[in-house]
Amino acid sequence: MPKMRQVRAKAKEVEAARAHRSPTLENRRARHEYEILESLESGIALSGTEVKAVRDGGASISEAYVRFRDREAWLVGMHIPPYKQGSFSNLDPGRARKLLLRREQIERLRMRVQEKGLTVVPLRLYFTRGIAKLQLGLARGKKLWDKRATVTKRDVEREIARHIR
């Protein structure tokens, strides 16, 4: 009988882990192209079919960036393909999407972006308790030699880890 309880407990753990797992979309290109100075979490306004399409996969944030208009923050360049079963309720895949930030956060980011060479880029799109969240990064563009230095540093760290093992 104790063996059966262990099996049931394990099954509940697996089901709970599956329920908490959510599709995550990483912007690996941003980490390569930019030096991330700070990051923050933002909500994003999506329609129902867009949420379903993101959950299915295929969305892209690699070309996206944040634009400030009328004291609001907008995500421009994010591509969400049309949901297959969406029919007439599908929206334009490349439309600008509103970011849900507090007024102070928007103003602080807008002031920082006006500095030379800074921009706001999306780093990660994920779901928290069923709500779409976007991790934004305040970033400065890397020069070519910065990118080479990053790759060299990563290779050295891998080699050291390999020797330690």
C-alpha positions in Angstrom: 0.0 0.0 0.0 2.8 2.6 0.7 4.2 1.9 -2.8 0.8 3.0 -4.3 0.8 6.2 -2.3 4.3 7.1 -3.6 3.1 6.5 -7.2 0.1 8.7 -6.6 2.2 11.5 -5.0 4.6 11.3 -7.9 1.7 11.6 -10.4 0.4 14.7 -8.6 3.8 16.3 -8.7 4.2 15.7 -12.4 0.7 17.1 -13.0 1.4 20.2 -10.9 4.7 20.8 -12.7 2.9 20.5 -16.1 0.2 23.0 -15.0 2.9 25.5 -13.9 4.9 25.1 -17.1 4.1 27.8 -19.6 5.5 28.6 -23.0 8.5 30.9 -22.8 9.8 32.9 -25.7 13.4 34.1 -25.4 15.0 36.8 -27.3 18.6 35.4 -27.5 19.5 38.0 -30.2 18.9 40.9 -27.8 21.5 39.4 -25.3 24.0 39.1 -28.2 23.3 42.5 -29.8 22.9 44.6 -26.6 24.4 45.1 -23.2 21.4 44.9 -20.8 21.7 47.6 -18.1 18.4 46.8 -16.2 15.3 44.8 -16.7 11.7 45.0 -15.6 8.5 43.0 -16.0 5.5 44.4 -18.0 2.1 43.2 -18.9 1.1 43.1 -22.6 -2.3 43.6 -24.1 -3.2 40.7 -26.4 -6.4 39.5 -27.9 -7.8 36.1 -27.2 -6.6 34.6 -30.5 -3.2 36.1 -30.0 -2.8 34.4 -26.6 -3.8 31.1 -28.1 -1.3 31.6 -31.0 1.5 32.4 -28.6 0.7 29.3 -26.5 0.9 27.2 -29.7 4.3 28.7 -30.5 5.7 30.5 -33.5 5.6 34.0 -32.2 8.8 36.1 -32.6 10.2 39.0 -30.5 13.6 39.1 -32.0 12.9 42.1 -34.2 10.8 43.9 -31.6 11.5 47.2 -29.7 9.6 49.6 -27.5 8.2 52.9 -28.8 6.8 55.7 -26.6 3.7 57.5 -27.9 1.2 59.8 -26.0 2.5 58.8 -22.5 2.1 55.1 -23.4 4.6 52.4 -24.2 4.0 50.2 -27.3 5.8 47.1 -28.5 6.5 47.4 -32.2 7.8 44.6 -34.5 6.6 41.6 -32.5 5.1 39.0 -34.9 2.3 36.7 -33.7 1.0 34.4 -36.5 -2.7 34.1 -37.0 -4.4 31.5 -34.8 -5.5 28.6 -37.1 -9.0 28.3 -35.6 -9.4 32.0 -35.2 -11.1 32.9 -38.5 -12.4 36.5 -38.5 -11.2 37.3 -34.9 -7.5 37.2 -36.0 -5.8 40.6 -35.9 -2.8 41.9 -38.0 0.2 39.7 -37.0 2.6 42.7 -37.0 0.5 45.3 -35.2 1.8 47.4 -32.3 0.8 46.1 -28.9 0.3 48.2 -25.8 2.5 47.5 -22.8 0.9 47.6 -19.4 3.3 49.7 -17.2 2.8 52.2 -14.4 3.0 55.9 -15.4 6.3 56.4 -13.4 7.9 53.4 -15.1 7.0 54.7 -18.5 8.3 58.2 -17.8 11.6 56.8 -16.3 12.1 54.6 -19.3 11.3 57.4 -21.7 13.8 59.7 -20.1 16.5 57.0 -20.1 15.9 56.3 -23.8 16.5 59.9 -24.7 20.1 59.4 -23.5 22.4 58.6 -26.4 22.5 54.9 -27.4 19.9 53.5 -25.1 16.8 51.5 -26.2 14.2 49.2 -24.6 14.0 45.7 -26.0 11.9 42.7 -25.1 14.0 39.9 -23.5 11.4 37.2 -22.7 7.7 36.5 -23.2 6.0 34.1 -20.7 2.8 33.4 -18.8 2.3 33.9 -15.1 -0.9 32.4 -13.7 -2.4 32.7 -17.2 -1.4 36.3 -17.8 1.0 37.2 -20.6 4.1 39.0 -19.2 7.0 40.5 -21.0 10.5 41.0 -19.5 11.9 44.3 -20.9 15.5 45.3 -20.9 17.0 48.8 -21.0 19.9 48.2 -23.3 22.9 49.8 -25.0 24.1 48.5 -28.3 27.3 46.5 -28.4 30.1 47.2 -30.8 31.7 44.4 -32.8 34.7 44.1 -30.4 32.2 43.8 -27.5 30.5 40.9 -29.1 33.9 39.2 -29.8 34.9 39.7 -26.1 31.7 38.2 -24.9 32.1 35.1 -27.1 35.8 34.7 -26.0 34.8 35.0 -22.3 32.1 32.4 -22.7 34.5 30.0 -24.4 37.1 30.4 -21.7 34.4 29.8 -19.0 33.4 26.6 -20.8 37.0 25.4 -21.1 37.6 26.0 -17.3 34.3 24.2 -16.4 35.4 21.3 -18.7 38.8 21.0 -16.9 37.2 21.2 -13.5 35.0 18.2 -14.3 
